[in-house]
Protein backbone atom coordinates (compact mmCIF):
# COMPACT_ATOMS: atom_id res chain seq x y z
CA UNK A 1 0.00 0.00 0.00
CA UNK A 2 1.22 3.49 -0.78
CA UNK A 3 -0.01 7.07 -0.35
CA UNK A 4 -2.25 6.89 -3.44
CA UNK A 5 -3.94 3.79 -2.03
CA UNK A 6 -4.57 5.62 1.24
CA UNK A 7 -6.12 8.54 -0.63
CA UNK A 8 -8.39 6.16 -2.56
CA UNK A 9 -9.46 4.51 0.72
CA UNK A 10 -10.36 7.92 2.18
CA UNK A 11 -12.36 8.73 -0.97
CA UNK A 12 -14.23 5.43 -0.73
CA UNK A 13 -15.00 5.64 3.00
CA UNK A 14 -15.84 9.34 3.31
CA UNK A 15 -17.21 10.21 -0.10
CA UNK A 16 -14.92 13.26 -0.29
CA UNK A 17 -13.37 14.20 -3.62
CA UNK A 18 -9.92 12.90 -4.50
CA UNK A 19 -8.45 16.41 -4.13
CA UNK A 20 -9.93 16.87 -0.66
CA UNK A 21 -8.94 13.35 0.38
CA UNK A 22 -5.37 14.01 -0.78
CA UNK A 23 -5.35 17.19 1.30
CA UNK A 24 -6.58 15.24 4.35
CA UNK A 25 -3.91 12.54 3.99
CA UNK A 26 -1.17 15.14 3.39
CA UNK A 27 -2.33 17.16 6.39
CA UNK A 28 -2.23 14.13 8.68
CA UNK A 29 1.22 13.08 7.46
CA UNK A 30 2.60 16.63 7.71
CA UNK A 31 1.28 16.98 11.26
CA UNK A 32 2.85 13.66 12.23
CA UNK A 33 6.20 14.64 10.67
CA UNK A 34 6.20 17.99 12.47
CA UNK A 35 5.38 16.30 15.78
CA UNK A 36 8.15 13.74 15.41
CA UNK A 37 10.64 16.41 14.32
CA UNK A 38 9.89 18.33 17.53
CA UNK A 39 10.34 15.20 19.66
CA UNK A 40 6.68 14.42 20.31
CA UNK A 41 5.38 10.88 20.66
CA UNK A 42 2.36 10.04 18.46
CA UNK A 43 0.00 7.37 19.80
CA UNK A 44 -2.82 6.04 17.64
CA UNK A 45 -4.85 3.72 19.89
CA UNK A 46 -5.36 0.35 18.26
CA UNK A 47 -2.66 1.04 15.67
CA UNK A 48 0.60 1.90 17.42
CA UNK A 49 3.02 4.52 18.65
CA UNK A 50 5.53 6.55 16.66
CA UNK A 51 8.42 8.07 18.62
CA UNK A 52 12.01 9.19 18.23
CA UNK A 53 15.05 7.64 19.88
CA UNK A 54 18.69 8.66 19.99
CA UNK A 55 21.11 6.13 18.52
CA UNK A 56 24.45 6.61 20.23
CA UNK A 57 27.71 6.98 18.38
CA UNK A 58 29.31 3.60 17.75
CA UNK A 59 32.20 1.94 15.97
CA UNK A 60 31.62 0.15 12.69
CA UNK A 61 33.38 -1.01 9.56
CA UNK A 62 33.27 0.20 5.99
CA UNK A 63 31.93 -2.91 4.21
CA UNK A 64 33.87 -2.11 1.05
CA UNK A 65 37.31 -1.52 2.56
CA UNK A 66 37.00 -3.11 6.00
CA UNK A 67 38.38 0.08 7.57
CA UNK A 68 37.17 0.97 11.07
CA UNK A 69 34.87 4.01 11.14
CA UNK A 70 32.88 5.90 13.72
CA UNK A 71 29.13 5.94 13.05
CA UNK A 72 27.84 9.27 14.44
CA UNK A 73 24.96 9.68 16.87
CA UNK A 74 21.60 10.24 15.21
CA UNK A 75 17.90 10.44 15.96
CA UNK A 76 15.82 7.61 14.52
CA UNK A 77 12.05 7.23 14.19
CA UNK A 78 10.64 4.17 15.95
CA UNK A 79 7.27 2.46 15.70
CA UNK A 80 5.71 0.06 18.18
CA UNK A 81 2.60 -1.73 16.94
CA UNK A 82 -0.48 -1.67 19.16
CA UNK A 83 -2.20 -4.81 20.39
CA UNK A 84 -5.11 -4.61 17.92
CA UNK A 85 -2.72 -4.24 14.97
CA UNK A 86 -0.57 -7.14 16.17
CA UNK A 87 -3.66 -9.33 16.55
CA UNK A 88 -4.94 -8.38 13.11
CA UNK A 89 -1.60 -9.07 11.42
CA UNK A 90 -1.25 -12.41 13.22
CA UNK A 91 -4.78 -13.49 12.30
CA UNK A 92 -6.12 -13.35 15.86
CA UNK A 93 -9.55 -12.04 16.65
CA UNK A 94 -9.36 -8.29 17.20
CA UNK A 95 -11.01 -6.76 20.25
CA UNK A 96 -12.41 -3.33 19.41
CA UNK A 97 -12.84 -0.96 22.36
CA UNK A 98 -14.98 1.69 20.65
CA UNK A 99 -17.47 1.16 17.86
CA UNK A 100 -17.28 4.22 15.63
CA UNK A 101 -18.22 3.64 12.02
CA UNK A 102 -19.09 5.62 8.95
CA UNK A 103 -22.60 4.68 7.88
CA UNK A 104 -22.58 6.21 4.39
CA UNK A 105 -20.97 8.99 2.40
CA UNK A 106 -23.62 11.52 3.47
CA UNK A 107 -23.01 11.38 7.21
CA UNK A 108 -20.48 10.46 9.81
CA UNK A 109 -21.95 9.16 13.03
CA UNK A 110 -20.52 8.81 16.48
CA UNK A 111 -22.49 7.89 19.57
CA UNK A 112 -21.65 11.27 21.15
CA UNK A 113 -22.41 13.62 18.25
CA UNK A 114 -25.21 14.30 15.80
CA UNK A 115 -24.75 13.41 12.17
CA UNK A 116 -22.74 15.96 10.21
CA UNK A 117 -23.83 16.60 6.65
CA UNK A 118 -21.16 16.01 4.00
CA UNK A 119 -21.50 19.61 2.80
CA UNK A 120 -20.70 20.96 6.26
CA UNK A 121 -17.73 18.59 6.53
CA UNK A 122 -16.45 19.69 3.12
CA UNK A 123 -16.86 23.37 4.04
CA UNK A 124 -15.06 22.91 7.38
CA UNK A 125 -12.27 21.01 5.62
CA UNK A 126 -11.89 23.75 3.02
CA UNK A 127 -11.70 26.40 5.78
CA UNK A 128 -9.07 24.37 7.63
CA UNK A 129 -7.04 23.85 4.47
CA UNK A 130 -7.09 27.57 3.67
CA UNK A 131 -5.62 28.17 7.14
CA UNK A 132 -2.79 25.72 6.41
CA UNK A 133 -1.62 27.58 3.29
C-alpha positions in Angstrom: 0.0 0.0 0.0 1.2 3.5 -0.8 0.0 7.1 -0.3 -2.3 6.9 -3.4 -3.9 3.8 -2.0 -4.6 5.6 1.2 -6.1 8.5 -0.6 -8.4 6.2 -2.6 -9.5 4.5 0.7 -10.4 7.9 2.2 -12.4 8.7 -1.0 -14.2 5.4 -0.7 -15.0 5.6 3.0 -15.8 9.3 3.3 -17.2 10.2 -0.1 -14.9 13.3 -0.3 -13.4 14.2 -3.6 -9.9 12.9 -4.5 -8.4 16.4 -4.1 -9.9 16.9 -0.7 -8.9 13.4 0.4 -5.4 14.0 -0.8 -5.4 17.2 1.3 -6.6 15.2 4.3 -3.9 12.5 4.0 -1.2 15.1 3.4 -2.3 17.2 6.4 -2.2 14.1 8.7 1.2 13.1 7.5 2.6 16.6 7.7 1.3 17.0 11.3 2.9 13.7 12.2 6.2 14.6 10.7 6.2 18.0 12.5 5.4 16.3 15.8 8.1 13.7 15.4 10.6 16.4 14.3 9.9 18.3 17.5 10.3 15.2 19.7 6.7 14.4 20.3 5.4 10.9 20.7 2.4 10.0 18.5 0.0 7.4 19.8 -2.8 6.0 17.6 -4.8 3.7 19.9 -5.4 0.3 18.3 -2.7 1.0 15.7 0.6 1.9 17.4 3.0 4.5 18.7 5.5 6.6 16.7 8.4 8.1 18.6 12.0 9.2 18.2 15.1 7.6 19.9 18.7 8.7 20.0 21.1 6.1 18.5 24.4 6.6 20.2 27.7 7.0 18.4 29.3 3.6 17.7 32.2 1.9 16.0 31.6 0.1 12.7 33.4 -1.0 9.6 33.3 0.2 6.0 31.9 -2.9 4.2 33.9 -2.1 1.0 37.3 -1.5 2.6 37.0 -3.1 6.0 38.4 0.1 7.6 37.2 1.0 11.1 34.9 4.0 11.1 32.9 5.9 13.7 29.1 5.9 13.0 27.8 9.3 14.4 25.0 9.7 16.9 21.6 10.2 15.2 17.9 10.4 16.0 15.8 7.6 14.5 12.1 7.2 14.2 10.6 4.2 15.9 7.3 2.5 15.7 5.7 0.1 18.2 2.6 -1.7 16.9 -0.5 -1.7 19.2 -2.2 -4.8 20.4 -5.1 -4.6 17.9 -2.7 -4.2 15.0 -0.6 -7.1 16.2 -3.7 -9.3 16.6 -4.9 -8.4 13.1 -1.6 -9.1 11.4 -1.3 -12.4 13.2 -4.8 -13.5 12.3 -6.1 -13.4 15.9 -9.5 -12.0 16.7 -9.4 -8.3 17.2 -11.0 -6.8 20.2 -12.4 -3.3 19.4 -12.8 -1.0 22.4 -15.0 1.7 20.7 -17.5 1.2 17.9 -17.3 4.2 15.6 -18.2 3.6 12.0 -19.1 5.6 8.9 -22.6 4.7 7.9 -22.6 6.2 4.4 -21.0 9.0 2.4 -23.6 11.5 3.5 -23.0 11.4 7.2 -20.5 10.5 9.8 -21.9 9.2 13.0 -20.5 8.8 16.5 -22.5 7.9 19.6 -21.6 11.3 21.2 -22.4 13.6 18.3 -25.2 14.3 15.8 -24.8 13.4 12.2 -22.7 16.0 10.2 -23.8 16.6 6.7 -21.2 16.0 4.0 -21.5 19.6 2.8 -20.7 21.0 6.3 -17.7 18.6 6.5 -16.5 19.7 3.1 -16.9 23.4 4.0 -15.1 22.9 7.4 -12.3 21.0 5.6 -11.9 23.7 3.0 -11.7 26.4 5.8 -9.1 24.4 7.6 -7.0 23.8 4.5 -7.1 27.6 3.7 -5.6 28.2 7.1 -2.8 25.7 6.4 -1.6 27.6 3.3 
